[in-house]
Amino acid sequence: MPKMIVSIDGVVIKEVQLTKDRTTLGRRPYNDIVIDNLAVSGEHAVLQMSGADVFLEDLNSTNGTYVNGKAIKKQQLGNGDTVEIGKYKIKFIHDGSPDSYEKTMVINTAQGAGGAGEAADSAGPAAIRVMSGAAAGREVPLVKVVTTIGKPGVAVAAITKRPQGYVVALVEGVNKPTINGKPLGSDPVQLRNGDVIDLAGTQMQFVQQ
């Protein structure tokens, strides 16, 4: 089954299976694939399935839709094509390739996780506990696959739930957040129970149950 893998700055933020004949993409919440970013139009593009073929059509968006670096109006997608909308990249996977892609992702994100043996069931319930500022003491359960934290325009990080645990990576911002005092970059970092994240002047603790 074909699917779209949405990422920003190399960090995967969502995966969407294409199960319908028509799948819409845009900033508005009623779209099938929602990308909440001002560079994305409310109704930006649509994916249409015809048998085994998938066509991408731009819906007269403000900033355009690009496939492999070229602006398109309507184009058939092939396995491995990269759709670009603003800063977001959406990889089109078809013909049985998802397995190899997912294995690569797991290998990449498991580095530094402390060995493969301990990671299998480590993505249990977890939360972010705010430790400073007006919301100190508040806990935010990590129930979604991707949870974004921070202040847009200052610093935003994304915590992604994966089979081997939780990872965090910088999404945007000039003021780099830190984990236990170490600067966080766009490469995903494995989170451990008790890790302290300092983001946009607010301290938060990762708590895993």
N, C-alpha and C positions, 0 to 999 in steps of 0.2 A: 504494500500500500504506500503511495507517495506521501511525503510529509515535508514540512517546511521547518527549518531550524533557524530561529531568530537569535542574532547575537549583536553585541555592541562592543567595540574595542576588544574583540576576541573572547568575550564572555558570553556563553550561551544563556539566554534569559527565558526562552520558552521553545517548546516543540509542539507543532500542530499537525495532526494527521488529517490528510485531505480525504474526507469521507463523503462529501456532498458534491453535486454537480456544479454548484456555485459557492465559492468561499470568498467573502469580502474582507478587505484589509484597510484599516484606517485608524484615525485617532478617536472617533466616537465609540462609546461603549457598546453599541449594538452590533459592531462588526464581529465577524468570526475570529479574525486575528486583530487584536487591539494593540496599537503601538502609541502609547501616551507621550507624544513628543510634538512640539510646535512645528517641527519641520515636516510632519506628516499631516496630510489633509484629512478632513473629517471622513470623507469617503475617497480613499486614495487609489485603490486598485482592486481588481477582482480576478480570482483564479477560477477558470472554467474547465471542468473535466469532460472530455468526450471520448468515451471508451478508455483506452490506456493513455491517451494524450492529455496533457495539461497546458492550457493557454493562459498567459498573464496579460491583462489589459489595463492600461492606465486610464483612470476616470477623470481626465482633464485636471490632474492634481496641480497644485501651485508649484511644487519643486521637482516634479517629474519622477519617473520610475526608470531605473537603470538595470540592465541585465549584462553581467560581465563587463561593466564599465561603459556600456552604450545606452543612450536614451532610447526607450521603446514606446510605441503606442499599443501594439498588440504583438505578442510573440509566443511561439510554442517553447516550453521549457524542456531542457534535457537534463538527465541525471548529472548532478554536480554543478549546475548553473548557480551563480550567485546573483540574487536580486539586491539592489542597493536603493534604500529610501532614507534620505538624510544620512545620519551617522550609522544607521542600522544596516546590517547585512543579513540576508535571508537565504540560506542554502537549500536548494531543492534536491531532495534525495528520492531516488526511484530505483526500481529493478534490483531490490535486495541489498542495496549498499548500506542501509542504516546500521546493520550489525557491525561492520568494520569501522564505521565512523564512530559509533558509540564506544567501541573498545578503545579506540584512539583517545577519545575524550576521557575515559576512565583512567587510562594510563597517565595521561597528562596531569590530571587533577589529583591523582593519588600520590604524586611525588611528595615526599616529606611527611606522609601521613603516618609513618612509623611502622611500615611493613604491611603486606597485603592481608596477613592472617587476621588482624584485629578489626578490619574495616567492614566486613560483610554486612553486619546488622547495626552499624553505628549511626544510622539516620533515624533514631528514635525521636520522641517529642522533644522540642527545644523551644527556647524563648530568648528574647533580648530584654534585659532588665536595665532601665534607665537609672544611672547613678548620680547625675548632676542636673542642675537646671530646674525649671518650673515643674517638669514632669518626673522628677526623681521618685523612684520607688515603683513606677509603672512598669508592667511587664507586657511585652508584645509577643504573643505566641507565633512561632514560625510554622503556620499551617499551609501556606502556599508553596509551590515549587520555587518561586522567586519572590523574595521580600526586599523591597528597596528601602533604605534608611538614609537620612541626611536632609540637607537643605538644597533644593535646586538652585544652580548658579553659584553655590559656595562649594559644596562637596556632597556627592551622592555615591553610596556603595550598594551593592546587591549581594544578598545572601541567598545562595542557591542550595536547595536540598537535593542531594544525589544519593544513590544507593550506598555509597561508602561513607556518607557523612555530609556535613555542611561545609561549604566553601564561601569565602567572601572576596570580592574584588571591587576595585574602584570603577565607577561608571563615568563620572564626570567631576570636574572641580580642580582648581589650582591648588587649594589647600589640601594636601594629601592627608587622609586619616592615618592613624597608627593602630597597630595591634600590639599590646604589651610594650609600647614605646618604639616599635619598629615601623617605618613608613610602609603604607600599603600601596601597591601598584596595580596595574590592570591585569596582572596574572593572578588567577585564583589562589587563595591561601586556605589551607585546611583549618577549620576552627576546632578548638578543644574546649571542654567544659571549663568555665572560669576565665576564658580569654577576655581581656578588656580592650574595647574599641574606643578610640577617641576620634570623634567625627564632628567637624564644624563646631568645636568647642564644647561638645557634649560627650560625657563618658557613658559608655554602655557596656554591659557584661553579657557574654554569651553563656547561657545556662542550659545544660542538657540533662534531661531526667533519665 
